[in-house]
């Protein structure tokens, strides 16, 4: 909410002790709360920007996620809102120099939300006036960023799941076997494994209240008392002593793990570990796809398999993605910036550059131009963020009817890699007859009713009250009401209900292939939008599959985890 042309208003939530410290600073300088916050934040940002990323400061509450958010909607909060009125530029700079843990994002499911701006305000206040409360008492208040991340890494090691441990152990074996080998001569599988583990450790970690509790336990051991400063230095320096501490934590015996995990439940977090590994695999797969698209991959092939989810992409001959260094102002050079603005090409970040696609070489000239008519392919990308563009391009290049060999088909046997389009629109475009449309609608209705019957059977076997059972039978056939009633009676059983839609499997080429084949523009535009939506759904299903597989393999008895992955 803007309150002045150059001022932005927002809120952060702080513990009461931080407010008390802020009040003390206000009294010492005789300034208002707004003015004090602006000054402290500006001074903090300036100090941080003059310091290397690893050596910047963070408040210990950030890595411990304190105060924690309410676990349930009606639980009382332990924090209070502080209104901030500063320039939008200062807010962005403050977020940029704050601590964000691996796997945290500004907009995410509750356990995964970063607190970058809160961290900036807490650190700014603590730098001017130390504060504490019952939870923070005796903890070293300010940590260097690398030390804070390594404290979190210890917590992750102490609550490491089976899927993660399998990757970490395999990577350790590769590193040991290739300790005196150049990375340039590592085979493809070994390099892929190391890349996945790097992503797992640095980018896509899973989060839960239990991991923050373990982080707090470690902080009590390491960052209190006379050894607190020395231990913070150990975490910051990452030398042999740190590596031994990390390995001892990762491979701790049952007694040590019980001590580190005190205050947590016995719940098995294998599902979240499995999806974290999936996200690491997906990140590496997308990076490899971008390398293939920009021509970094050798040998240069026209097909690329992206795992997960396992589909094959085909690049049209002569199409290129060109990776360009940005101008000093951070923009694309011309004429590429104009092409992107006109919707004739897409741009996305790639290895500290900007990649532009789809381009082709000009006849008899060394430079490039947009693929003629490609606007039909790119219209559906309007409004996407630059980091979302690779996923969109991926959807345009998927060969939806690729013939997998037996080994590939076995690897993806549980995932349906097909472009299912709404039967109604397929009929409107003349792709199917009215008889086919009616048949698919009837099949979808029958499948939905069957799912209802399966849920009713689950409720019956689970000892559902007879009156409730009669009512859920009464609303069978009404999708919305059935879902609402079944979920109210038994949330787990209600979650098993599936609504099937009338769809038709696209039998043709990739969307880019259809464009090259001369398919009408309106159909290409529609296919591009449908393919993007469908590919997003398939990747979500692939991650859900990884979650279920992790439980089946590492924790078969833990089958009803809390919400969120």
Steps between C-alpha positions, in 0.01 A plus 500: 500500500661826387465792743738741322639504145841389635388303805365147536316369803527141619505297822732257671430304818747519788518361855413738784863527609593651163232766547644580842847541348358721224332717762832539681671615179218746433539650849879522466479697174170679560352388167167351396457129437476547122812715489692263725411195293594679177837606640585162652399315185692735269815473714464122517462466122802720437714288735380177342561621144860586592555146631546175307188277481638233738616757755176696529311485829168342586304475823496153653119507503497475120678164476284374792178641351410675826234591588343204319174551309187363671462132422122528493280787390367583849832465683623825660789679330830563676588803288360844419480696173737789437398739225785614276488805274812521284590528133429199280867501399613467862260209554641314201858569605420383855358172372799450269753511786301287746529134587290257299549132583521232229149411384338821624309737272325832547167347397464140609316253722524610864800286603695614194444876515811712537514790745745722317350835597435387858862389519616843382292682761594263784870523414484878466339540843732247668804682360385817678351351817537142619175330603401160635213301643452156649562326167791716381666523841874417491500433125761687298273763339681577174649238268684524171299370206726202431494401868120521505470289185735240645299489822200426280702240308573323830128500580429353156762229561352415840156459345613347171254265328563178310473650148745778588743269678511269199608786274746645752668163559524430127652843440751444783610177334544679166703778661718248680558297186578808290685707762801540272301520179413815311127577474552525126552123475211390721253281315151638435327303776755599765482868407121487497496348850735769634288772338184357658659486847628856464147615414360295789736658752500857370167568331206267566511380862172402666370686804282413797454612862702192600809618309480843663468331839817302427671822390403655833639196686830536313508872568458434873800265487725708277403867534463546875759528776868580485558303176225672301729737309754227424227266379352771279847541350519123445169512309620800303845373399390160358834336571581143607334544841175603331511207259553254788208655690277470196595138431457409868153653490400337172614155621409537867387192690147458636582645841659812353215547254244471779686775685518727195133441419368565850173689493389347168256219428577154357342593167697380198567781251597272210232652277648847525847357455386319188351813349813699587706246302243528220535880495879465486472256209254730326722805545799319353284363218379849409854639509611221265201578275602866486857399413364279222275779375785754489744259340731450799442123499741289298438310286223722369187287451144574395348298784529554874349291779407694814472299822284549691239453368667303221366642175696553180536842339564558132656822371393615152796507259659841472340641817735648756503657845770764517659578840587871518691706754279780632581864435657708783147603600395135531278494191514284191700649213323611187333380286423209732328718761264635233419151374409392853289812555316435173421141597715354223739328742525395865784578743604313813797512742776249424843477667525871585383588149169543322399237244268591212288240313395406229752644257630388162797611294432759232552363148857563383576707813671416832241658730158383621133590464180378669337194348232645267147467635616367838263743674234228473716279724590772746168676567410267786821600681371853556518586869750228593800597711842461332588201723178326383588527131720184481207290624280653231755433224537147632123446460517617136776252417367186674447214257164392638501173308862396533552125478703403808711187501425232759745632762370858468140387510566295813663798672195719435233231525308677775489840329267579212707713260231605256329819388135459596289786364140587595262300284267797457769720345631210293149468354480877434827486306368208297753256640239246616141419408197567716472126564857491635432804717187341648686176567785670685250699708319181598827327588608793717165501680520126563856529635396782735207296633732204552733723703201608710412136565859428606492789749167380638653156541798652685267687735298187563808292584631779722197475729321811377179594682200346319318831474803665340539203270141529384546871431817454297315236295218748452731763347675248274491655155546860618876547470537815710265390777643149511854632538392740775308238699758222463781732608304618801438142612856379437756740347730217388220308329370819340845568358483167312205622292586576138299690245564373148466739208407419143829511311646383172863394457681719252639265233729744323838662525646741751341843497805641321473213252136584433598862438760391244248263338274794418228435760256797517613783724201489736553127559874550561429776753249281681731197497783709644285608794365147558847343473640745755218430745522125444878490539470694829249244624720208397801643684285542812382140465862391458594673826201342674617164367844564654334583832299175498800294385711639784245385755458160336874437497625671818196528730227258384306535826480880486234557239305803621744792526409859585409732216777642286808360330 
